[in-house]
Each structure stands twice: as C-alpha cells, then as structure tokens.
Amino acid sequence: MSLRMIVELGGVVGAAELYPDLAPKTCAAVWNALPMRETINHANFSGEEVSFPTLGLMWEKENQLYQCQPGDLGYFVQGPAICIYYGALRVISPGNVFGRITGNLAPIQEMARRSWKEPGIRIVLQRGES
Amino acid sequence: MAEVTTALDTLIARIEAATTTLSAGAAADVARVRQLRGAMGQSFTTTIFAFQQAGTVRDGIAFVASLAEKFPHESWVATVAAEQFRRPVATLTTRYAMRDTAALHTDAAALCAGLSGADLLRLARTMLVYYAFLLRRLRDLLPFYELSVAFEGHRLIAERVAISPTGEGAR
C-alpha cells in the first residue's frame, strides 16, 4: 500500500511518501494523527534538521537510521517529535525514519534553512492519497 | 489499588492539561522563566540554564521510562522513579520559578510507591510528552541564531588579540 502525505512548510507545499513496509507502526501512528499543525524549531546540534513536538503517538523504535537522506522524515520516540532531515546531518539520536519528502524538496529545504534565522515558521502535515 | 489508579488517572489528566497549555503557549512557568533575572540583571544565563535543566530532568524521566519498560515486575523501580521525580523539585522551584512543573513532580513522586510497572511507564511517558512541549517553549525564548553570531564574533575577536578571559596573554 502506498501512503502519501502533503507537507506544507512556511507556505511551500511538497509531497512525501511514507514507508509502511519499513516502519509500519510509525506510519500508522503518524497517519492516524494527521492533520498536524505546529511551528518548527531548527536543530541546534545535529545539522540540517527541523522538528516539532507531538503527543506520544507511539513508543516503539523502528527503522532507526544514522545515515539519513535529504528529505527523510523521522519520528523521535523519546522526545516525542517529528523531524525533517533536510540536508547535511550528523545524527546523534536516531528517529524512526518513516518516509521521505519527494515532491518539491528544494524549496522546502530552503524554507527549513530559513528557520535557523527566522523562528516561528509554520508546518502543516496532512493526508494525501492512500 | 483502585484508589491509586484513580489518583494516577487524575494526575495524568493534569499533566495532559498542562501539556495542552504549553502547546498553546500559555504556560505560567515559561512566563516566569522569561521574567527571571540573573547576575548583572540579565536574563540570558537564567533562561539557557532553565532550558538545560529541563533537558536534564527530561533525561531522568526517560531513564525511569526505560527502567519501567525493562523491569516491569521489579518493585525497586518505583523507588527509583519516586526519587527521580522528587530530585529536581527544589531546583525547578527555587532557581527557575517553575512551580507548576515542580508540583507535577511532587505529586508524581508521592504516587510512585503504589504503582505497577505498567502504570509507572504510563506516568513517565506522559511526563516525557509534557517535557517535549516545555523544552520547545523554553527553547523559543532563546534566539540561537543571534547568539551563535555573537558568540562566533566574540571568539574571533578573542583569538585575534589573543586575550584570555582572565587577561593573560594580552599583547
């Protein structure tokens, strides 16, 4: 089954593909919690990553990766938070990688990068086609 | 046991309500941290130390959650959990004026002795979510971009003129 999610960051709209084969529990938990609306914070330590806190959607570790690709989406279990790994990164504490932004990534990366200087950028995650 | 469960449900409902308040940006604890003044009347050190302290407390709660998950039938976990919840109360109250957060810790610590491993895990995880939102709000008080620019500039100047913080090495 293919699950797609619409990612809107600071007014820039992109599309993400979820990975139910690699992270079935995380995908289900995130999917069931959509839509989500928050403001992002830029990472202070790990590199090109933005995130926002969530309720405890699930607590299991699943498909945790230290080597992420630009656009990968993670769910940080201990936090809990949803993370967008948008560029160069040194992962310190891995999250459950449950999908990747595949559509319109470049402007989303630019907006994520801006959030380091301009806090308060809003994010909306909502269901796309399934 | 039913009374303890009822008390736990009540406390968890309070923590969740406090999390909702944090999410809405209306928490009194965060407002009080914002008003704190440290040495020389500035608020940078009090704010960043409050942020750091909350992160340390969060790590302690994650430790409790991990113990409760790995040793669900060991009664000593409740003793450790009670101490872990109690330990930061004085610091949160006296240094950072985070009285509402400290009150949640006090009540959690008082409840731990009668809780099962599953209940301890539920309590710890509810607090972890609370701390995710608390840390986010405290972080929002800190302009990390501007601070990083100022810090790198200060470091560059210090290295160029080779002056240590104590003045040694000045030339």
Boltz contact constraints between the chains, C-beta under 6 A:
constraints:
  - contact:
      token1: [A, 41]
      token2: [B, 139]
      max_distance: 6.0
  - contact:
      token1: [A, 44]
      token2: [B, 144]
      max_distance: 6.0
  - contact:
      token1: [A, 53]
      token2: [B, 132]
      max_distance: 6.0
  - contact:
      token1: [A, 53]
      token2: [B, 133]
      max_distance: 6.0
  - contact:
      token1: [A, 53]
      token2: [B, 136]
      max_distance: 6.0
  - contact:
      token1: [A, 55]
      token2: [B, 129]
      max_distance: 6.0
  - contact:
      token1: [A, 56]
      token2: [B, 125]
      max_distance: 6.0
  - contact:
      token1: [A, 56]
      token2: [B, 129]
      max_distance: 6.0
  - contact:
      token1: [A, 78]
      token2: [B, 62]
      max_distance: 6.0
  - contact:
      token1: [A, 79]
      token2: [B, 132]
      max_distance: 6.0
  - contact:
      token1: [A, 80]
      token2: [B, 132]
      max_distance: 6.0
  - contact:
      token1: [A, 116]
      token2: [B, 145]
      max_distance: 6.0
  - contact:
      token1: [A, 117]
      token2: [B, 145]
      max_distance: 6.0
